[in-house]
Amino acid sequence: MSEALNPETPEAVLDDAADEAGEEEPIKQRKNGLYPGVSDELAENMKSGWADTELRGLTPIAQAEYTATRRAALSARFPGERLVIPAGHLKTRSNDTEYPFRASVEYAYLTGNLTEDGVLVLEPTISPNGSGGHKATIYLLPRSDRENGEFWLSGQGELWVGRRHSLTEAEQLYGIPASDVRELAGKLREATGPVRVVRGYDAGIEAALTDKVTAERDEELRVFLSEARLIKDDFEAGELQKAVDSTVRGFEDVVKVLDKAEATSERYIEGTFFLRARVEGNDIGYGSICAAGPHACTLHWVRNDGPVRSGDLLLLDAGVETHTLYTADVTRTLPINGRYSEIQKKIYDAVYEAQEAGIAAVQPGAKYRDFHDAAQRVLAEKLVEWGLVEGPVERVLELGLQRRWTLHGTGHMLGMDVHDCAAARTETYVDSTLEPGMCLTVEPGLYFQADDLTVPEEYRGIGVRIEDDILVTEDGNRNLSAGLPRRSDEVEAWMAALKG
């Protein structure tokens, strides 16, 4: 990596260039940089001789009409109030390197913009007829300044990290008037009237509003935006399908290289799936779980540093995130050598039967909890049948005894977060009724820990989970991840075809 100036000070330039441009705050040079300064001649030279690269006649992004509808719903919920939704900033990984940036879900959902430092502000308005509403403005960093040298001297300048859209370009793309975000904090300090802000993403914006907001009112804003995402619009459903389709291809990639994973470790599986995510999407939607053998019994095994052995199972829980930040969340438990052993098949088929019951319970008008209850009942029945827990089944379910081996809930909402809508009120989420447009996972599992002395030795170290992404429709549901086989014999045939 080339030596840049400290990216934590993108607003500053070297003293000489700053003096030339009349800037008050100089940009600090890297402590151990090789160049001690910039000559007046070089600073002047760098200001000119550049082609006009402004992009004109841009087409709005695909979701622009949908984000406008979402902002209108937000405006209607909080009339007469100023609403502030930040994207967030880069976070330091080490010294002067940053983690890849991911805009806050609330900001991305309402704008479609995914760049750091942005802030969406909805200003209350009063029309001539006395009705209320809001004017939306997206505050962004403009293109890096060529006059003061920022574009080549700053660690976040254009020549170091790439071109930003101009404010005019942004207006065309997102369908929202755009302004310079560096002016926003001052405006907010002077603002009057009720204000709400989505907290946790921009300390500077929160500081500017510190005497104007309350935690309770801000939480109401966050909850509303979380609940707004419970029902996906057509654009969102399409993006989730794209994410799942890429994920299916990622699982196929993994099966094709299981021999290489056996020669190395679970990391080969992780890297293989990551390649598909980066080629077809933005990233992985969450840390891939590539759990071979007894690691499958650790629910969130993301170390992925263990051995991959023929005869064991591989629990692969992974999802591609699209360029618009919608993620899949799919799990398959695969026999590494292509064939389930008798005991592996027995446990796998039980989980499959439970998942079938759970998916069947996903219907408009059903209670959200129904699919979990249906899957848990099947698993409890199997555990009683196998003699691992004393029945009757009703007693097992009432006391939750099956949870020693089922451990987790059977699913969750899915969308821009892998566990989407997490701030929603209980009555609108787990205590709610399913509606068309909701998207959730159905993922029962059985996990027999390697040190569990309450089960026969042959069970120990086997973990099985099967997970699919289910969209509630007007007349039932649609399995977005149906492209991956689930039944044990179909899984074996699919793996054999891919390896052949």
Order of alpha helices (4+ residues) and beta strands (2+ residues): alpha-alpha-alpha-beta-beta-beta-alpha-beta-beta-alpha-alpha-alpha-beta-alpha-beta-alpha-alpha-alpha-alpha-alpha-beta-beta-beta-beta-beta-alpha-alpha-alpha-alpha-beta-beta-beta-beta-beta-alpha
